[in-house]
Amino acid sequence: MFLGVFLIFQCFIKITSIRIIGHDTSVRLGESGTFFSQLTDTEESLSRIIWRKKTREDPVEKSFFIILPDGRTENINGLKGRIKFIGNIAEKNGSVQLLGMRLLDEGIYTCIFNLFPSGPFETNINVTVLVPPEVTVAGAMPVSGDVNVTLASCFAANARPAAKVLWSLGDLHSSLRTETSHTMHLNGTFTVVSNLVGVASKDLNQQKVQCVVTHEALDNKLVLDYSINIHYPPESVLIIPDKPTAPKEFQCLVESNPRPTNYTWTRVNKTTLQLEGNKLLVAKLSPDFNGLYICKASNQYGSSSGSLYIHVHTESSSVCWGLFSFSIISAVLCLLGYYAFKEWRKKQNPRNENQGTSAGSQEPQEQPML
């Protein structure tokens, strides 16, 4: 009896020393999944290896692949053409590869090694199918002045598991906030939407932000740039010529978003104008063009106006003004010359006048009477 107990104990030690190495794995959708399984610490004969699975497609566990001692394989339950043996019977390595992984292939895969005389040993491998997100950024069209509105939305759609979505806001982090929601679809994928929320102001227009998405199926985080788009009515309407001299057109420049859809030109007390959108065309610049011009620009949110008074001098007028100016300058120079000459004469006259006075002051001497 003691001998029987000893043999049973020895057999128990031998059995408990046998190990199966198996690794859980994650596989990207559409790629090939490798399921590693190897038996170690035994010299017993291997009669067969059986693979079973319990997946999203079929939650009932079933055998699908058999590996025989001579290396031959048998496919059962519909995976023929997608499953192949990549292990080594001599090394008791029963690893297999499943091609073209689908979401429905996600589940638990069990590898069973049948030994003689010890019997079956098995290990479970959890297989996760990763689906990378479809990432997009969609801009809203908030109008300046709107409060607590969505400025932009970042979508990480149809991913498994759910993606992580963040916003990189730079200096805007204190004035904006985010709101994130998760939606699970029937096929097990998730869509994450992160909304950028704040007060729509003109100062935010064209400010740059980034949507940052991370996911297990992505080798690197995904960064999408976005410029905030705030709508507002026309402001700061300016009328300027296309060049400083002899312009061919005057342009109506407007600050607005979106761009004005309509321009209305008017000239005070005049009606005939040659126009082309935001441009006032000039056939020939002349005094006939003189006047006050007004440009009114409008979009769906409002309108604004700007004005410019144009005064044109002709070439002949310029010549006349030049001759007139020359005459005035010549007269001034003549006057200055006259006064200079007069002062010079004053400096010369005192000596002559003194000489004349001395000669005239001599009185006739009295003759002595006899």
Protein Blocks (a to p, Z undefined) as FASTA:
>chain_A
ZZmmmmmmmmmmmmmmpccddddddddehiacddddddehiabdcfbdcdddddfklmcd
cdfbdcdfkopacdeehigojaccfbdfklopabdcdehiafklgccddddddddfkbpc
ddddddddddddddddddddddehiahiafbdcddehiacdddddddekjmlmmpccddd
ddddfkopacddddddddddfklgopacddddddfkbmbdcddddddddddddehiaddd
fbfbhpfbdcdddddddddfbdcdddehiabdcdehjaccdfbgcfklgccdddddddfk
bccddddddddddfklmmmmmmmmmmmmmmmmmmmmmmmmmmmmmmmmmmmmmmmmmmmm
pccdddddZZ
